[in-house]
């Protein structure tokens, strides 16, 4: 087995390496708490000469149980897999979370999914991770079953920053408040989104700031405002300033991410950009005239360049799939 392998429900049993170690979790954002679980799985795998995988679920169980409630995901499935691939894991097991899986008892999940299908030899899990019907499965259940099943279980405690537990919900809250530094600290690196560059109104050209426009997920709760960002275009990196919001000076329309790349010339339409958020510049504002807007954009760009110069290597550690 080479590269980062993704195992799904449809993967033939013969293609699943027996005796692997799994780090179990939803891994939204792959933050420092998740990485503690992943590191435990990596240590366990190295100690026994076994591959280590992340075991995760798609769609996020919260989306399944509350389909009509907005769910701000820190990382969609492709982004999550790229983050997991950057941790040193050998691959990921992606289990479809549907009605059948939601109704599977914790004991059946352990015996059928973990032992019979995956043949795991070890499990790393966070202290608060629950699984199985009614969330009856817990780290303590895994620990109690481990001797009889002949597997090793490592339960990781919470990770704190300034005496506050790191969690996906805390990171979502930080992003919703524009607290990029706090989100970055909990994630262990910049939060990022990926998206295809689409055609917009092309107002930026007339303002001297042609932008690459990306439509983010409708449930994204990132604070509307101006940001210092770093762009990944394949293996290349570019500094940039970005606006996320409704453009109140013009149309107050649907939220859009508009990115102006410094020192770049070229056609980006149809390309996929990775946008890493490095710093928050200011709130979104409505200007009385175009001249005032341009003056503020000039200032925003200068402030973004300064923030990016102070963080020259800031970019998420992303791996490749396959």
C-alpha positions as CSV (number, residue, x, y, z in Angstrom):
1,X,0.0,0.0,0.0
2,X,1.4,3.4,-1.1
3,X,0.1,6.9,-0.7
4,X,-3.0,7.9,1.2
5,X,-5.6,5.3,0.7
6,X,-9.4,5.9,1.1
7,X,-11.5,2.9,2.1
8,X,-15.2,3.2,1.7
9,X,-18.2,0.9,2.3
10,X,-17.9,-0.4,-1.3
11,X,-14.2,-1.3,-0.9
12,X,-13.7,-5.1,-1.3
13,X,-12.7,-6.8,1.9
14,X,-9.6,-8.2,0.1
15,X,-8.3,-4.6,-0.3
16,X,-8.5,-3.7,3.4
17,X,-5.2,-4.2,5.2
18,X,-5.9,-6.4,8.3
19,X,-4.5,-5.4,11.7
20,X,-4.6,-1.7,11.0
21,X,-4.9,0.9,13.8
22,X,-7.7,3.5,13.5
23,X,-8.2,6.9,14.9
24,X,-11.9,7.4,15.3
25,X,-13.7,10.7,15.0
26,X,-15.7,13.1,12.8
27,X,-12.5,15.2,12.4
28,X,-14.3,18.4,11.3
29,X,-11.4,20.8,10.8
30,X,-8.7,18.3,12.0
31,X,-7.9,20.5,14.9
32,X,-5.3,20.0,17.7
33,X,-7.7,17.7,19.7
34,X,-8.1,15.5,16.6
35,X,-4.4,15.5,16.0
36,X,-3.8,14.2,19.5
37,X,-6.0,11.2,18.6
38,X,-4.3,10.8,15.2
39,X,-0.8,11.0,16.8
40,X,-1.8,8.3,19.3
41,X,-2.9,6.0,16.4
42,X,0.4,6.7,14.6
43,X,2.4,5.8,17.7
44,X,0.4,2.6,18.1
45,X,0.8,1.7,14.5
46,X,4.6,2.3,14.5
47,X,5.0,0.3,17.7
48,X,3.4,-2.7,16.0
49,X,4.4,-2.2,12.5
50,X,0.9,-1.6,11.3
51,X,-0.7,1.0,9.1
52,X,-2.7,3.8,10.8
53,X,-6.0,5.1,9.4
54,X,-8.5,7.8,10.4
55,X,-12.0,6.4,10.6
56,X,-14.6,9.0,9.9
57,X,-18.2,9.5,8.8
58,X,-19.9,11.2,5.8
59,X,-22.1,13.1,5.8
60,X,-21.5,14.5,9.3
61,X,-23.9,12.7,11.7
62,X,-25.2,16.1,12.8
63,X,-26.3,16.8,9.2
64,X,-28.1,13.4,9.1
65,X,-30.0,13.9,12.3
66,X,-30.8,17.6,11.7
67,X,-31.1,18.0,7.9
68,X,-33.0,21.2,8.1
69,X,-30.7,22.9,10.6
70,X,-27.7,24.9,9.1
71,X,-24.4,23.1,9.7
72,X,-21.3,25.2,9.4
73,X,-18.6,22.6,8.5
74,X,-15.0,23.6,9.0
75,X,-14.0,21.2,6.2
76,X,-16.0,19.4,3.6
77,X,-15.1,15.8,2.8
78,X,-12.4,16.5,0.2
79,X,-10.7,19.1,2.4
80,X,-10.9,16.9,5.5
81,X,-9.3,14.1,3.6
82,X,-6.5,16.4,2.4
83,X,-5.9,17.5,5.9
84,X,-5.8,13.9,7.2
85,X,-3.4,13.0,4.4
86,X,-1.1,15.7,5.7
87,X,-0.8,14.1,9.2
88,X,1.2,11.1,8.2
89,X,-1.6,8.6,8.3
90,X,-1.7,5.8,5.7
91,X,-5.3,6.5,4.8
92,X,-8.9,7.0,5.9
93,X,-11.9,4.8,6.3
94,X,-14.9,6.8,5.3
95,X,-18.2,5.2,6.4
96,X,-21.5,6.4,5.0
97,X,-23.7,7.8,7.8
98,X,-27.2,6.8,6.8
99,X,-30.3,5.4,8.4
100,X,-28.8,1.9,8.7
101,X,-25.6,3.1,10.4
102,X,-27.6,5.4,12.7
103,X,-29.6,2.4,13.8
104,X,-26.6,0.1,14.3
105,X,-25.9,-0.6,18.0
106,X,-22.6,0.2,19.5
107,X,-21.8,-3.5,20.0
108,X,-22.7,-4.4,16.4
109,X,-20.5,-1.5,15.2
110,X,-17.6,-2.8,17.2
111,X,-17.9,-6.4,16.2
112,X,-19.1,-6.1,12.6
113,X,-17.5,-2.9,11.4
114,X,-14.3,-2.6,13.5
115,X,-13.4,-6.3,14.1
116,X,-14.9,-8.3,11.3
117,X,-14.8,-5.9,8.3
118,X,-11.7,-3.8,9.2
119,X,-9.9,-6.3,11.4
120,X,-8.4,-3.5,13.5
121,X,-5.7,-4.2,16.1
122,X,-5.9,-0.9,17.8
123,X,-8.2,2.1,18.3
124,X,-7.4,5.7,19.3
125,X,-10.3,7.9,20.3
126,X,-11.0,11.1,22.0
127,X,-12.5,11.2,25.5
128,X,-15.9,12.5,24.3
129,X,-16.4,10.5,21.2
130,X,-19.6,8.5,21.1
131,X,-20.9,6.1,18.5
132,X,-23.7,3.6,17.8
133,X,-27.5,3.9,18.1
134,X,-28.4,6.5,20.7
135,X,-24.7,7.3,21.1
136,X,-24.5,4.4,23.5
137,X,-20.9,3.6,22.4
138,X,-18.2,5.4,24.4
139,X,-14.5,5.3,25.0
140,X,-15.1,3.4,28.3
141,X,-17.0,0.7,26.3
142,X,-14.1,0.3,24.0
143,X,-11.7,0.0,26.9
144,X,-13.9,-2.6,28.6
145,X,-14.2,-4.7,25.4
146,X,-10.5,-4.4,24.4
147,X,-9.1,-7.4,26.4
148,X,-11.7,-9.8,25.1
149,X,-11.3,-8.6,21.6
150,X,-7.5,-8.6,21.7
151,X,-7.1,-5.0,20.7
152,X,-5.4,-2.0,22.1
153,X,-7.4,1.1,22.9
154,X,-5.9,4.6,23.6
155,X,-8.3,7.3,24.9
156,X,-7.0,10.8,24.5
157,X,-7.9,13.6,27.0
158,X,-9.1,17.0,25.8
159,X,-6.5,19.5,24.5
160,X,-6.7,22.9,26.1
161,X,-5.5,26.3,24.9
162,X,-5.4,29.0,27.7
163,X,-7.5,26.6,29.9
164,X,-10.2,26.3,27.2
165,X,-10.9,22.9,25.5
166,X,-10.2,22.9,21.8
167,X,-13.3,21.8,19.8
168,X,-14.8,22.2,16.4
169,X,-17.7,24.2,17.9
170,X,-15.3,26.7,19.5
171,X,-13.5,27.1,16.2
172,X,-16.8,27.8,14.4
173,X,-17.6,30.4,17.0
174,X,-14.2,32.0,16.6
175,X,-14.6,32.2,12.8
176,X,-18.1,33.6,13.1
177,X,-16.6,36.4,15.3
178,X,-13.6,37.1,13.0
179,X,-11.2,35.8,15.6
180,X,-8.8,34.3,13.0
181,X,-5.8,34.1,15.5
182,X,-7.9,32.0,17.9
183,X,-9.2,29.7,15.2
184,X,-5.6,29.2,13.9
185,X,-4.3,28.4,17.4
186,X,-7.0,25.7,17.9
187,X,-6.6,24.3,14.4
188,X,-2.8,24.2,14.6
189,X,-2.7,26.1,11.3
190,X,-4.8,28.4,9.2
191,X,-8.4,27.6,8.4
192,X,-8.9,27.2,4.7
193,X,-11.6,26.7,2.0
194,X,-11.3,25.4,-1.5
195,X,-13.5,26.5,-4.4
196,X,-13.7,27.0,-8.1
197,X,-13.3,30.6,-9.4
198,X,-16.6,31.8,-11.0
199,X,-17.6,34.8,-13.1
200,X,-18.8,37.7,-11.1
201,X,-19.9,41.3,-11.9
202,X,-16.3,42.2,-12.7
203,X,-16.6,45.5,-10.8
204,X,-13.1,44.9,-9.3
205,X,-11.5,45.5,-12.7
206,X,-12.9,49.0,-12.8
207,X,-11.7,49.6,-9.2
208,X,-8.2,48.4,-9.9
209,X,-8.7,45.3,-7.9
210,X,-9.7,42.4,-10.2
211,X,-10.9,39.5,-8.0
212,X,-11.2,35.8,-8.1
213,X,-14.7,35.0,-6.9
214,X,-15.6,31.8,-5.0
215,X,-19.0,30.8,-3.7
216,X,-18.7,29.2,-0.3
217,X,-21.1,26.8,1.3
218,X,-24.4,28.5,2.1
219,X,-24.0,27.5,5.7
220,X,-20.6,29.1,6.1
221,X,-20.8,31.4,9.1
222,X,-17.5,33.2,8.6
223,X,-17.8,36.8,9.8
224,X,-18.3,39.2,6.9
225,X,-15.3,41.3,6.4
226,X,-11.9,41.8,4.9
227,X,-9.1,39.2,5.5
228,X,-5.4,38.7,4.8
229,X,-5.3,35.3,3.0
230,X,-2.7,33.1,1.3
231,X,-3.7,31.3,-1.9
232,X,-2.7,27.8,-3.0
233,X,-2.9,27.3,-6.8
234,X,-1.6,23.8,-7.2
235,X,1.9,23.9,-5.7
236,X,2.2,27.7,-6.0
237,X,1.5,30.2,-3.2
238,X,0.3,33.8,-3.5
239,X,-0.4,36.4,-1.0
240,X,-3.8,38.1,-1.3
241,X,-6.5,40.2,0.4
242,X,-10.1,38.9,0.4
243,X,-13.6,40.2,1.1
244,X,-16.3,37.9,2.3
245,X,-19.8,39.3,2.4
246,X,-22.7,40.8,0.6
247,X,-21.1,43.9,-1.0
248,X,-23.4,46.5,0.7
249,X,-21.9,49.4,-1.3
250,X,-23.3,47.8,-4.5
251,X,-26.0,45.1,-4.2
252,X,-26.1,43.5,-0.8
253,X,-26.4,40.2,-2.6
254,X,-25.7,36.6,-1.6
255,X,-22.4,36.1,0.3
256,X,-19.4,35.8,-1.9
257,X,-15.7,35.4,-1.3
258,X,-13.7,37.8,-3.5
259,X,-10.0,37.4,-3.6
260,X,-7.4,39.9,-5.0
261,X,-4.1,38.2,-5.5
262,X,-1.0,40.4,-5.2
263,X,1.6,40.3,-7.9
264,X,-0.4,37.9,-10.1
265,X,-1.5,38.1,-13.7
266,X,-3.5,35.4,-15.4
267,X,-6.9,33.9,-16.0
268,X,-8.2,32.0,-13.0
269,X,-11.7,31.2,-14.2
270,X,-12.5,27.6,-13.7
271,X,-9.5,26.9,-11.5
272,X,-9.7,25.6,-8.0
273,X,-8.0,27.8,-5.3
274,X,-7.2,26.9,-1.7
275,X,-7.7,30.0,0.4
276,X,-6.1,30.1,3.8
277,X,-7.2,32.8,6.2
278,X,-4.2,34.4,8.0
279,X,-5.7,37.6,9.6
280,X,-8.8,39.6,10.0
281,X,-8.5,43.2,8.7
282,X,-11.9,44.8,9.4
283,X,-15.7,44.5,9.3
284,X,-17.6,44.7,6.0
285,X,-18.6,48.4,5.4
286,X,-20.9,50.4,3.2
287,X,-19.2,53.3,1.5
288,X,-20.8,56.6,0.3
289,X,-18.9,56.7,-2.9
290,X,-16.4,54.7,-5.0
291,X,-13.5,57.0,-4.2
292,X,-13.8,56.2,-0.4
293,X,-14.1,52.5,-1.2
294,X,-10.9,52.5,-3.3
295,X,-9.0,54.4,-0.6
296,X,-10.1,51.9,2.0
297,X,-9.1,49.0,-0.3
298,X,-5.7,50.5,-0.7
299,X,-5.4,50.5,3.1
300,X,-6.8,47.0,3.4
301,X,-4.2,45.7,0.9
302,X,-1.3,47.4,2.8
303,X,-2.5,45.9,6.1
304,X,-2.9,42.4,4.5
305,X,0.6,42.5,3.1
306,X,2.0,43.4,6.5
307,X,0.0,40.6,8.2
308,X,1.2,38.1,5.5
309,X,4.8,39.3,5.8
310,X,4.6,38.5,9.5
311,X,3.5,34.9,8.7
312,X,5.6,33.9,5.8
313,X,5.1,30.2,6.0
314,X,1.5,30.1,7.2
315,X,-0.5,27.5,5.2
316,X,-2.3,24.3,6.1
317,X,-0.4,21.1,5.7
318,X,-2.3,19.3,3.0
319,X,-1.6,15.9,1.6
320,X,-2.6,14.2,-1.7
321,X,-5.2,11.4,-2.0
322,X,-4.4,8.1,-3.7
